[in-house]
Structure formats: C-alpha cells, structure tokens
C-alpha cells in the first residue's frame, strides 16, 4: 500500500555452511491459506510441553542453547525451507542432527527453540554477492514530505535507540521529536532480550503523536516479537497445537528473551497499539517488512490484503491462529542464498510493488556468514556492523545491526546512496 492510504494504529535456499557454524532451524512449512477458519489448528514442529512458567529468562544476549554437532544442510530449492537446529529438534532417530527427510517433515515450524545461536567473532564464510555499505544522508526537499528514515530491531535497548535518534537529529536532548516533517518507520521487534521493551513502545507511541503534530510521522510495523508478546499476554500457558506435541506462548516468550519486567508493565494500550500495527508498507518504492521471509504471500496479493488479513486473524483472539502467525513471521533468510534469494525478493516486489525490500529480523552478522564458535577471535564480529547491508543482487536491505549481540542499532535514511 502507498503510505497515504495506510491505517496505522499508532523459497529459502540453503546457506553456505562451515563445520563450525551453528544455526537455528529454518521452517519447513507448506504455505497455508490466508483464509484461516475460526479455531483452526496452526501446524508446528517442536514443542515445549512441560516448560511453562519454569522456562528460563534470557535477559542478556547471547544466552542461547548449547549447540550439538554442526547441522547438515538439507538440499532444497526455493519455496522449500530446510530445518537447522539444536540436537533433538526436527531430527529423526539415528540421523545426524539437522537431517530431516522430505517424507518425514512435519507440517510446520514451531519456534520453540531459542531463536538464534551464540555468535562468535570469526568470519567463517564470505558474504557472497552481498556488500557492506555506508549510507549518505539526503537533504530534505524544500516542499512536500520530509526525509524518510527506517529503524532496525530495537529489542528493548532504549538507550541505544535514543542515542541513534539523537545522532540523526530526529529527537532532541529531552527525547522530544525535533525533525519537523521527517518520516520515520520502525521495522518491528521492540521488546524482548533488552532491558526496557515497554519503555521503547512508550517512546515510539509518544513520538508518533509529536511527529504528526509537527507535520511528519513516526510509524511502526509488526514484528514477530510483537506477536509473541501479544500471545504470551493473551494466552499464557494455554497449549497450542504443534506438529511434535504442544507448546505455549508463555514458554516460547521466555525462551526467546521475554523480560518479566516488560510483562509486569504491559498495559491494554500497549496491546491495542501492537495489534493494530501493519505488517507491510510501500513507501517511495521501498517495500518495508519486518521479516526476511516470503510468508507474507500466504496472506494476500496486495499490501492492503496482507494487513487486513493479519488484523482480522488477530482479532479472532484464537491461540492457535495467533501461534500460526507468529511461527510464519519467525521464518528468515529467504533472501540470503545467492541463487534463490533474488528470486524470492522479486516474487515479493512483483506482488506488492517497489524495487527493493527493506527488512529487519535477521542480524546482519548472520547474513554475512559471520557465525562461529563462542571463543572465535576473528575481526569481523557484530561490532563491525556500521550500516545497513545490501544483498540479493541489490534488491534487499537488511536493517538489523545486531544490537542484542553487541552490534549496532541502525537508524538510517532512505534511499541509500550505494
């Protein structure tokens, strides 16, 4: 959808692997119709039966699972995602971890393992045809809309967010909007892992009002962690259907960095704001999404259809339907493979418009292949992220700088001068 018509309430190919790389498992799901009947069971794989409220809280990043043997990548083509993950996840008895035969794949993906593995400092794989770039700020035109900015995943790191917004001149020393008619888009994932997710949401909600009063705007997209937090609050320990048993939103939220202080401070106004966020928007030839996945295609043939469908599904207040939304938008890396990635992006922009996809969700160090052992000592760790990452033959721009792994919270101006 074009930004003027927006209602704002406030595939995958195998990646290049090394014998030391550890990755979370990618989804193995057939696209589901976006006309989900009320009460329909969301298919999923993996479960958290028995964890419930006893699941650990992961307040610092990285704090993830101990990896077993290196996963063996399944060979697959675009549109069929292969699983990678921890030992015992999606594997078959007697098979190497990570090996799942096509005839034994469960119907869907249940993100009940911690979402990303420990990241090291070694550069174990090259970025392929992708490039790390610097951006060049553009001057705002004298008339018409102001400059366009996008913000990557924040994950509760409010101090880092404030510092970057101030650096870009978008807020002042008192954290008030100071950018006039500038336009600011957040790409989702405001909470979890970092110390103050509710503080981040409160800041974005306030800036939305202040920017509108100044002739600009501050808007946000829905990320998978918004869906996770909504589900944890609404449904708690209610079991949801999973291909390997049962799971709960509460356990999945805790495993993926849920902060009890955020839950304690979560109010109805926050839930209403999150549930009304759109999933996609088309702004000046940029298709803005949270997740680097083609799962959006399951929900409609236009940006308006996708947003309307997701809102309607959330409004059903059904645990299984909300879980299915969550697991779909936890998928990632659809654009990373050299051969199939550009094709996946073209399918999205061919359906929804634009010439580039701008997304968060997958940290740039993972897209660059800079994932290694915990004691890696390479020079290309997440601290090396200095700007957005353009890849998939220049069709995709990644905005998650890896703030949760001592990387960088990115606030940049579009279009990029690359």
N, C-alpha and C positions, 0 to 999 in steps of 0.2 A: 504494500500500500504506500502511497505517497504520504509524506508526513502531514500534509494539510488535512487529510481525511482520517487521521488516526484518532482513536479514542483511547486515551491514556489515563488510567486511574491514578494516578499521581503523575555391496559397494565397496566397502572398505577393502583395500588390497593389503597384502602382507607387508609389514615394515621390515627394513633391513635389520637383522639381528646379529648380536655377537654372543659369545658363550658366557658373557658375564652380565648381559642386560637382563633386567627383570621388569616385567610389565604387568599391569593389571589385565584381567581378561576382558577382551572385547566382546560385544554382544553377538549372539547367534540367534537372530530372530527373523522370522518372515514378517514382512510389513503387514501390519494389522489395519483393517478398515477403520477410517476415522469416524464411522457411524457405529459407535460402541453402544450396544443395548444396555439399558439400566441393569446394574448388578452383574454385568459380565465379568468373568474372572480374567484378570490380567495374567498372561502366561509369564513364567520366570524360571530362572535356573538358580540353584543355590539357595540356602535358607539360613535362618538364624534362630531356629527353634531352640528354645531354652535360654537364649541370651537375655532378652527382655531388659529389665532395668539393671541387670548385672553387667551389661556390656560396658567396657571401659570408656572413659572420656579421653579424647586425644586433644589436649589443649595446645600442644606445640607441634609444629611441623618441622621435620618429618617425624612421625610417630606411627609407623605402619608395620605391616606384618613382616615376620622373619621369612625371607624367601627360601624356598627349597631349590631343587635343581633348576637350571635355566629352562624356560619353556621352549618347546619345539613348535615353531610356527607352522600352522596348517596352511596348505596351499589353497588359495581360493581366489576367485575373481571378484570384480566389482559387484556390489549388491549382496555379497555373502560374507559376513564378518566372522572371523575366526576367533576363538577364545584363547586368551593367555591369562595365566593367573597363578595363584598360590597352590601349593600341593593340596590335592583333595578337592579342588574346585573344578567342576565340569569334567574331571578325568574319568577314565574307565579303569576298573581293576586290572592290574598287570600292565597298564600302559604308562609311558612316560608322562610326567606332569605336563599339562598343556596339550596333550594329544586327545582329540575328540573326533571320532569318525563321523562322517556325514550322516550315516543312518542312525546314529545314537544321539545326535544333538538334541537337547531339549528345545522346546518351542521358543523360549525367550530368554532374556538376560535379566537377572536379578542382582543389582549392585549391592550385595550384602557382604562383600569383602571390602576392605579399606580401599579407597578408590585409586590411589596411586602408590607405587612402591617408594622405597628410600631412594633418594637421588644422590649420586656421588659427584665427584669433581672431575672425573675423567671424561674426555671426549672419545667415545668408543665407536662412533660412527659419524660419517660426514653428513652434511645436510642435503646431499643430492643436488637437485637443481634449485634449491632454495637459497635465499640470501638474507643476511642480516643487514638492515638498513637504518640510516638515520632519517628523521623526518625534518622537513624545513617548514616552519610556520608560515602561513599565508596571512597577508594583511586583510582585515575585514573590509568589504566594499563600503562605499560611502552610503549607499542606499540598499534597501532590501534586507534579507536575512543576514545575520551576523555569521562569523566563522563557526565551523562545525567541529566539535571535539567528541572523542569517544574515550571511555574509561574501561579498562580491563577488570578482571575479577579482583574484588576488594577483600572478601573473606574476613571481615571484622577488623582489619588493620586500619583503624580510623586515623591514627597519627600520620601514617604514610600517605593516606588519601588526602588529608588536609594539606600536607606539605606539597604534594604534586599539584593540587588545585591552586594553591597559592603561587607556586612557581609559574604556572600558566596564566596567572592573572585573573582566574575565574572567581576567586573569593579573596577577601581581604584578611587582615590580621585578626579580625573578630569573627571570622568564618562566615561572613555575610557575602551574598552574591555581589560581585563587582565587575561583571563582564558585559553589562548592558544587554544588547540584543544577540549575544552569542548563544549558540545551541549546544547542549551537552547531552550526550547519550551514555548511560551506563549499560554495560552488556550483561549484567546479572551476577549472581553469586555474591550477595552482600554479607552473608553470615557464615559461621562455622569455621573452625580452626583458629581464627584470630580472636583477640580478646574482647571486642566490642561490636558485635554484629548489629545489635539493636541501635547502638549509637550511630552506626553508619546509615541505617534506614532512616532514623530520625533526621539526620543531616540532609540526606537526599530529599526527603519529603519537604523539609523547610526550604531548601534551595529551589525546589520546583515552584513554590509559591513566589519566592523572591525574584526568580528569573522571569516568570510570567509577568510580574508587575513592572519589570524593567524593559519589557519588550522582547525578551529572549525566551528560552525554555530550558528546563532540566528534566529529562525523562529517562525511563529505565525499561529494560527488557527483563523477562522472567528467565532465571537460570534454574538448573536442576536442584540447586540447594534451596531455592525458594520453595520448590515443590516438596523437597524433603522436609523442610521446617513446617510447612503447612500440614503435611501428612502427619508429622510427629505430634503436632498440637491437636489436630482434629481426631486422630485415630489412635495415638499412643501405642499400646500393646495389642491392639486388635489384629489378629492374624490375617495376612493377605495371602492369596494363592500364589504358589511358586512351583516351578517345574520339579524342584527337588525337595519339596516339603512346604513348610510355611515360613514366613518371615514377618517382621513387624516394622513399622516406620520408626518407632522409638529406638529399636536396636540398630537399625541402619543409620539413623541420625547420629547416635553416639559413636558408632564405628567410623563415621565419616566426618568427625571433628565437631560434633554438636557440643555447644557450651551451655552448661546448666544455667549460668547467669543470663544468657540470652533467653532461654525458655522462661525463667522467672520474670523477666521484664517484658515478655511478649504480650501485647495487648490486641484487642479486636481491631483497632485501627491499623495496626501493622499487618494483620492477616488480611483485612479487606484490601489494603493497598497492594500487597503481594499478589493476591488472587486476581486482581484486575490488570496486572501488567500484561502487555502483549509479548508474544514470543518472537516476533519478527517485524521488521520495518524496512521500508525502502526510502533512503534519504540520499538525494543527489547522486544517483547511480551507484550507491553503496547498499548492498543487502546486509543489514545488521542482524546477526543471530547470536545467541549465546554459545551453542554447541557446534562443534565441527562434525556434524552428522547429517545424513540425508533423511533422518527420521521425520523431519518437517513435512516431507512429501506424503506421509501417511495421513495427514490431517487436512489436506485441501490443495486446490490447484491455484490458489492466489493467496497473497499475504492476508487479505481480509478473511478468507475462509479459514486459514490456519488459526488466526487469533480468535475468531468467533467459535470455532470448534473446541479449542482448548478451554476457553472460558465456559462454554456450555458443559463440557465434561467436568470441570472443577465444581461447577455449581450443583452437580448431582450429589455432591458430598458422599461419594461412594469410595470406600477404602481401596478396593481392587482397581477401579478405574483410575484413581489418583496414583496408585502404585505403577500402573502401566505407563502413565505419562512420565513419571519420574524415571523409570528404567529406560524409556526410549531416549530421554534427553540427557542421560548419563553416558550414552554412546559417544565415542570420539574417534579421532584420527582418520576420518573418511577422506581427507584431502592429502594425507601425508605421503602415500605411495607415489612414486614417480610416474607410473603408468596409469593407474586408476584414479589417482587424486584429482587431476584436472578434469577428467570426465565427470566425477561426482560434483565438482563445483559447477560445471557447465549445466548439469541437469537442474541444479537449484536455481541458477540465474536464468536459465531458459524457461523455467516455470514461473518464477516470481519476479524477474526483472533485475536490472542492474548489470554492472560489468565486473564487479568484484564482491566477494563475500568478506565481511569483517566479523570476526568471532573471538570469543574468549574461551574458557573452559579447559583447554589443553595447554599446560605450561609450555612456553617456547623451548626450554631446555629439552623436553621430551620430543618435541617436533624436530629438533636438531640432532637427535640421537645422542645427546649428552647425558646418558644414564649409565651409571656404573655401580661399582661396589661402594659400600659405606666408607671405606678407607681410601677411595680413589684420590689421587693428588694431581689431577690434570689441571690445566689452566683455563678450561672452558666451562666452568660450572655456571650455576644460575646467576652468580654475581656478575657475569659478563654480559647479561642482557641489558642493553642500553636503549632499545627502541623496539617498535613492532617488527614482526617477521613476515616478509612477503615470500610466498611459495606457491606451489601448484601452478607453475608457469605464469606467475604473477597474478593469478586470479583470486588468491586468498591472502588475507592479512590476519595474522594471529596477534591477539592483544593481551593474553595472559602472560605477564612477565615473570610469574612465579614468586609473588610476594610472600607466599606461605613457605617458601623454601629459601629464604634469604636472597631472593631475586629482587625484581623491581616492579612496583605498581605503576602501570603505564597510563598516562593521560596524554593523548596526542591529538593533533589537529589533522583533519582530512580536508582535501585529498593529500596523500603522501607524494612528495616530490622525489620519486625513485628512478 
